[in-house]
Amino acid sequence: MTGPILTRREGGILEVTIDRPKANAIDLKTSRVMGEIFRDFRDDDTLRVAIITGAGEKFFCPGWDLKAAAAGDAVDGDYGIGGFGGMQELRDLNKPVISAVNGICCGGGLEIALSTDLILAAEHATFALPEIRSGTVADAASIKLPKRIPYHIAMDMLLTGRWLDVVEANRWGFVNEILPADKLMARAWELARLLESGPPLVYAAIKEVVRAAEGETFQATMNKITRRQFKTVDILYSSEDQLEGAKAFAEKRDPVWKGR
């Protein structure tokens, strides 16, 4: 695909690259394109894992395109399916998604990264929520970030807009790995291939349970699991893959996952 979003597919892995010079900022049109891409990724049974990154060496994504906003894009406009960036409100996205943060990651760009499951970052990556300085609210980050890192650090970022380097981001736990810039994508693909080889039905169940547990008590979520009230758990417990996992363990061999 050409245009603001580039895609590359290899086997069950989809790489998505934000490519909007000069800074990879996202306007309404680009957000809608991203929503279609991640919806199709979600619904394609042959795709197992996605990687999202930014073009170039300086920017992952600074979030909302303020120039587009000044030209008429409404901040509460139609972002398309999945909301801003196509992921953070996309229902039932039960496949692993990896962020490969290759530079500046701020505002809505950080919210996109927080919508993924694993965050790899280059050594020069930086992170911030500067919305406070433009008189708006980092809505998704206000919901998500205090649940991911210590409350006082999240509030520091939200209330002051200060920048974190990648070492501090890793220390607070929202960056999994720090890598040299020239090793970032190779590591992202290595991790994606590892996940591609894993059990997709288990991944789906994990993601649904984790999402539900954010708003429920421990026991309420456990009750839903044991009663098979999660769709993904019910499918898993009735699947060929669950039997295959047990057989492979008993036979001391690697399992062959079929996703059914």
Secondary structure, 3 states (H helix, E strand, C coil): CCCCEEEEEECCEEEEEECCCCCCCECHHHHHHHHHHHHHHHHCCCCCEEEEEECCCCEEECCECHHHHHCCCCCCCCCCCCCHHHCCCCCCCCCCEEEEECCEEECHHHHHHHCCCEEEEECCCEEECHHHHHCCCCHHHHHHHHHHCCHHHHHHHHHHCCCEEHHHHHHHCCCCEEECHHHHHHHHHHHHHHHHCCCHHHHHHHHHHHHHHCCCCHHHHHHHHHCCCCHHHHHHHCCHHHHHHHHHHHCCCCCCCCCC
